[in-house]
Amino acid sequence: MSLALTAEALPLEVDAAGVVRVGRTRITLDTVIAAFKEGTTAEEIVQQYPTLSLADVYQVLGYYLRRTSEVEAYLDRRRGDSETIRQKNASCFDPQGVRDRLLSRRASQP
């Protein structure tokens, strides 16, 4: 009896916003890799995110370990994008005095 060796598709999909998600879930590649880098095992990742399959997590981790520099470059771009958005939001919405404004608004309501 021989074992049929076939290539399987990587369980990663890029959504409309360019975010890489694992399998057919909303869990991002960023989330899985961050957990792995914190020392979380594949089994623990699946416990934390039950929509993921263990096989998919192992496959994604294998991909990360084989292509660390490429994945890290993607994660760096994502961190940069997040910081840009954070700065844009901070410039549009002044966080200083929010509590006081909300309390005064509440006090002025009947």
Steps between C-alpha positions, in 0.01 A plus 500: 500500500649833399429839646360752254700819536306798377555869541233678698398859452615739767206595726555873459273744320539869431183700559385811312702725733819303438496330841614137509255276685540136602270251330148622453502685832533860606817417696796687353845367428623774734302348789629146450862606459487735801365218716768263371776755570368532856556128545144380447480151353290415196257314727465803728442728200213276389359506855511881495355519149273197454405597143853401399590140427813352653622386158465854362692650793784251459512569127507877557774469762702284261458765231615768744807297601595439135440858389566702815651801325209531256236462771684744729512755216121462460450536878723811503289655224185419699645661813593808296149517354350468849720781632405724206131440564547556873673833435231605252225420751684684777530810281128490415374427850670679786507257793576777749198599706274223367386403849418860591308553174298183554422590862388850401285357221342257749436781750327713236254223404155509667 
